[in-house]
Amino acid sequence: MSRAHEAKVLSADESDPVKLGWMVGAPPPADKIIRFTDPDYFSFPKMRWTVCNFRQLMPTVNVSRGLGAPVPLERAIDESIDAVTFTPLGGDAEMTWEQSLAANYTDGIVVMHDGKIVYERYFGCLDEAGQHGAMSVTKSLTGLMGEMLVAEGKLDENAKVASIVPELAGSAFGDATVKQVLEMTTGLRYSEDYADPNADVWIYSAAGSPLPKPEGYTGPRSYFEYLQTVRKQGEHGAAFGYKTINTDALGWIVARVTGQSVAEFMSERIWSKMGAEQDAYYTVDSTGTPFAGGGFNAGLRDMARLGQILLDDGVVDGQRLIPEAAIARIRAGGDKAAFDKAGYALLKGWSYRGMWWITNNDHGAYMARGVHGQALYIDPRARVVIARFSSHPTAGNAANDPTSLPAYEALARHLMK
Amino acid sequence: MSRAHEAKVLSADESDPVKLGWMVGAPPPADKIIRFTDPDYFSFPKMRWTVCNFRQLMPTVNVSRGLGAPVPLERAIDESIDAVTFTPLGGDAEMTWEQSLAANYTDGIVVMHDGKIVYERYFGCLDEAGQHGAMSVTKSLTGLMGEMLVAEGKLDENAKVASIVPELAGSAFGDATVKQVLEMTTGLRYSEDYADPNADVWIYSAAGSPLPKPEGYTGPRSYFEYLQTVRKQGEHGAAFGYKTINTDALGWIVARVTGQSVAEFMSERIWSKMGAEQDAYYTVDSTGTPFAGGGFNAGLRDMARLGQILLDDGVVDGQRLIPEAAIARIRAGGDKAAFDKAGYALLKGWSYRGMWWITNNDHGAYMARGVHGQALYIDPRARVVIARFSSHPTAGNAANDPTSLPAYEALARHLMK
């Protein structure tokens, strides 16, 4: 994106969904209503309201936090954080942490250090009692569930997918291994180019839409129906290719192995046991299947709680929720050479493992990442967790990484002092 | 319904949605999938799954419980309750309380006495961590919000509706008073005969549906749009006529007076302050308007908490949430003669006030009631609250009242001993 073009985009302040008045009033003015059937309900700037309100637009399934008392997070607010400076990737002028929030269209950010909240801010559509779409951060949760099952010996990472989900035998997934799915090294004919109206992602999106299908529609009517139609392209295991459908195939595997949907499994194993403040939820397709590739929504502090459990090797309040081996496998990272071929210019030296993004930096930091700037960043060496929800105008994280990744590293160094 | 017909209907056990396997499996078998677009998604027996899972089928808006710790309800379980006997209305053979649960297709029931849970059971689709459609119990919550505003001097019950919501000036509601709306004595041309495919309720339902409208649809596209089309029939104040649209008009009034939707107002004033265990939610139309006439869903214990606050004249844990006057007005009841004309054969001597059903029995009991057997029953003299969710095959409560109302009275007498 050129600077000339950037100049025309509304700033974070100008596009603040509260200031723009989306969906305010009884009823809202006609030009302030956002409907699921609007072609632009997820386009900037409307999208800045939508990310906090997915359940007002579409059906969802609950991820119960259980009924007990939330476990409050300790606070040790560090007033010096706003002034932390860093140099954006590819830039030369320094920027402060505080400036980065608006640059990234941040809706909410929580930083934990040594298990305590040191920083917390909300903007626009979000507050501490709200929930926000995690977008592809969802993938990392699904990957975590898969890695948990592998670590517990309930899922063989070398098994062929067809041996677990026979319905996928005739698809490209059939002869892929679980590990190839987990690492997204499957060879799939699938285009996720959102700019191409004929891209497979749109067929997938139509399949997963809970809305009634148009007259004469003959395509797949659910995520699982779509997955069965995916054809092979190339060889499995040859290259990393970031494709959402791998995660939904993994969601199917998790469901078949556990007898629970990813929503039920996430609630039973983690959300209801980590002292969460709020229920979370997934969007669902017309058969009630949670969108394992991108449909998770949650409160920001609860995302931070999850990050803290990962930082603490799977234990919260002395109780083990996640096998240490599952987290160790993720942190070990994936094939750097395979990742490098995928050409992420801003993520040199990174890798991908268990549906997490591994920085391979000297802190061993790793991330969950979702479009428009969703992030769960875990820095084991600095003992820092950063949970961020945002609504950057540009979907791809290459647009916000320059003012995010070096900010995270600078903040981690600052907190280690 | 004749006994011959009843004999053909599946029993509570036979129609148990868990046993029938609705929406179980990844994916569920084709004949076990329930879709919002199915014409029978809310018909028995599928309805027995749907009542616990409205949000999996349609868009919703959250009613936050806040982020603090729930206030646990004290328990003093009374094992003798199951054996309490009563004689069903119009019957001659005694029935036990326990038998009444299956007779009423009960999904969950909580009984509180002197502020403690003395009885709690779950069946079918519901458990303590689940949520269930309250159906027209929702109306009583909207009525309560209206009475709160009246008691606080923020809403003049003698004001004409058009003076508060000018958009309704041209409709039948325009020259009705707030009190007439609250008591459902408006004169409206509106048929709620669900058996008549041309009844107004279906036009209303189409207006409120969040689904895309069919090609060529020219009707109203939201609850509020529909309300503006309602024509007058007869005079306001002349007779009680139970019509859902009064409640949605009241929801609009509440929204206009408070600047909050009924979901926001309910959360801010009650749900986030009563120690609720779970968030509640409303279904919404395509403009995000909560269905004030029937769209509320909640956990059963939280419904019991609300009932207990009413029993305690608006106070919980020493904190006043509801003006005492608002509850006193409801308990005072409405015009018995006007109610009598409406011809409820099983509700002789009852009246209707503030969208609550007043038994006028010697305990001063009053109720919120919803189709298929939803109930919140408050007996001030016996200090008993009964919260029940159910999924009786027949919508109208006349089908379950015979085995419910005398059971409630018998239980209240039993607990007073």
Interface residues (C-beta under 8 A of the other chain):
Chain A: M23 A26 P27 P28 I33 I34 R35 F36 T37 N53 R55 Q56 L57 M58 P59 T60 V61 N62 S64 G66 L67 G68 A69 P70 E128 A129 Q131 P210 L211 P212 S222 F224 W252 A255 R256 S261 E277 Q278 D279 Y281 V284 S286 T287 G288 T289
Chain B: M23 A26 P27 P28 I33 I34 R35 F36 T37 N53 R55 Q56 L57 M58 P59 T60 V61 N62 S64 G66 L67 G68 A69 P70 E128 A129 Q131 P210 L211 P212 S222 F224 E225 W252 A255 R256 S261 E277 Q278 D279 Y281 V284 S286 T287 G288 T289
